[in-house]
Amino acid sequence: MEKETGLPADRPQVAAVFANRLRRGMLLQTDPTVIYGLGERFDGNLRKVDLQTDTPWNTYTRAGLPPTPIAMPGLASLLAAATPPPSDKLYFVARGDGSSAFSASLDQHNNAVNKYQRR
């Protein structure tokens, strides 16, 4: 969660999304794990081919948690991961201002992606 949001208040909701996805057997599909796995090959622009490139940390290609942490989590992230709030949310996308938009369905998520990422 440390790399997923710039807004500390969003960390519990991010934790809830990850917990919900893991409970359902869904892939986490989190971009920071892909970036971590790319290492020095990451040039600041995450592409579709990067999401499809299998590394031990790529949560688009591998189920469950990555084999190691990808960042040094702060206390807020640790607390959020230990006690995620009840939520029906399964997706989130960056709004571009440091906050995230959370969605319970793929249709809602795709609408949020179009609104905040594709404009």
C-alpha positions as CSV (number, residue, x, y, z in Angstrom):
1,M,0.0,0.0,0.0
2,E,3.0,2.3,0.5
3,K,3.4,2.6,-3.3
4,E,-0.2,2.4,-4.2
5,T,-1.5,5.8,-3.0
6,G,-0.2,9.2,-2.1
7,L,-3.1,9.8,0.2
8,P,-2.7,8.1,3.7
9,A,-6.5,8.1,4.2
10,D,-6.8,5.8,1.2
11,R,-4.5,3.1,2.6
12,P,-7.3,1.2,4.5
13,Q,-9.4,1.0,1.4
14,V,-6.4,-0.2,-0.7
15,A,-5.8,-2.9,2.0
16,A,-9.5,-3.9,1.8
17,V,-9.3,-4.2,-2.0
18,F,-6.2,-6.4,-1.8
19,A,-7.8,-8.6,1.0
20,N,-11.0,-8.9,-1.0
21,R,-9.1,-9.9,-4.1
22,L,-7.0,-12.5,-2.3
23,R,-10.1,-13.9,-0.6
24,R,-11.7,-14.4,-4.0
25,G,-8.7,-15.9,-5.6
26,M,-8.3,-12.9,-7.9
27,L,-5.0,-11.7,-9.1
28,L,-3.8,-8.5,-7.3
29,Q,-2.9,-6.8,-10.5
30,T,-0.9,-4.0,-8.8
31,D,1.4,-1.9,-11.0
32,P,4.1,-1.2,-8.3
33,T,4.9,-5.0,-8.2
34,V,5.4,-5.0,-11.9
35,I,7.7,-1.9,-11.7
36,Y,9.7,-3.5,-8.9
37,G,10.1,-6.7,-10.9
38,L,11.3,-4.7,-13.9
39,G,14.1,-3.1,-11.8
40,E,16.4,-0.9,-13.8
41,R,14.6,-1.8,-17.1
42,F,11.6,0.4,-15.9
43,D,11.9,3.8,-17.7
44,G,9.0,5.5,-16.0
45,N,6.4,4.4,-18.5
46,L,4.5,1.2,-17.7
47,R,3.3,-0.5,-20.9
48,K,1.0,-3.5,-21.6
49,V,4.1,-5.6,-22.5
50,D,5.4,-4.9,-19.0
51,L,2.2,-6.1,-17.4
52,Q,2.6,-9.3,-19.4
53,T,6.3,-9.9,-18.6
54,D,6.5,-12.6,-16.0
55,T,8.7,-11.9,-13.0
56,P,8.4,-13.3,-9.5
57,W,6.8,-9.9,-8.4
58,N,4.4,-9.5,-11.3
59,T,0.9,-9.8,-9.7
60,Y,-0.7,-9.6,-13.2
61,T,0.9,-12.9,-14.1
62,R,1.2,-14.6,-10.7
63,A,-1.4,-15.3,-8.0
64,G,-1.0,-14.3,-4.4
65,L,1.4,-12.0,-2.8
66,P,4.8,-11.3,-4.3
67,P,7.7,-13.2,-2.7
68,T,9.2,-10.2,-0.9
69,P,8.1,-6.7,0.0
70,I,8.5,-4.1,-2.7
71,A,8.9,-1.2,-0.4
72,M,9.5,-0.3,3.2
73,P,6.0,0.0,4.6
74,G,5.2,2.7,7.1
75,L,3.1,2.2,10.2
76,A,-0.1,3.4,8.4
77,S,0.3,0.7,5.7
78,L,1.1,-2.0,8.2
79,L,-2.0,-1.1,10.3
80,A,-4.2,-1.0,7.2
81,A,-2.9,-4.4,6.1
82,A,-3.5,-5.9,9.5
83,T,-7.0,-4.6,9.9
84,P,-8.6,-3.7,6.5
85,P,-12.1,-2.3,6.9
86,P,-15.1,-4.1,5.7
87,S,-15.6,-3.3,2.0
88,D,-17.2,-4.6,-1.2
89,K,-14.5,-2.9,-3.3
90,L,-12.4,-5.0,-5.7
91,Y,-10.7,-2.3,-7.8
92,F,-9.1,1.2,-7.6
93,V,-7.5,3.6,-9.9
94,A,-5.4,6.7,-9.3
95,R,-7.3,10.0,-9.8
96,G,-4.2,11.9,-10.7
97,D,-4.2,14.0,-7.5
98,G,-2.8,11.4,-5.2
99,S,-6.1,9.9,-4.3
100,S,-7.8,6.8,-5.6
101,A,-11.3,6.0,-6.9
102,F,-12.6,2.6,-5.6
103,S,-15.1,0.4,-7.4
104,A,-17.0,-2.8,-6.6
105,S,-17.6,-3.9,-10.2
106,L,-15.4,-4.1,-13.3
107,D,-17.8,-1.9,-15.1
108,Q,-17.5,0.8,-12.4
109,H,-13.7,0.4,-12.5
110,N,-13.5,0.7,-16.3
111,N,-15.6,3.9,-16.1
112,A,-13.2,5.3,-13.5
113,V,-10.2,4.4,-15.6
114,N,-11.7,6.2,-18.6
115,K,-12.5,9.2,-16.4
116,Y,-9.2,9.5,-14.5
117,Q,-6.6,7.9,-16.7
118,R,-7.8,8.1,-20.3
119,R,-9.9,11.3,-20.0
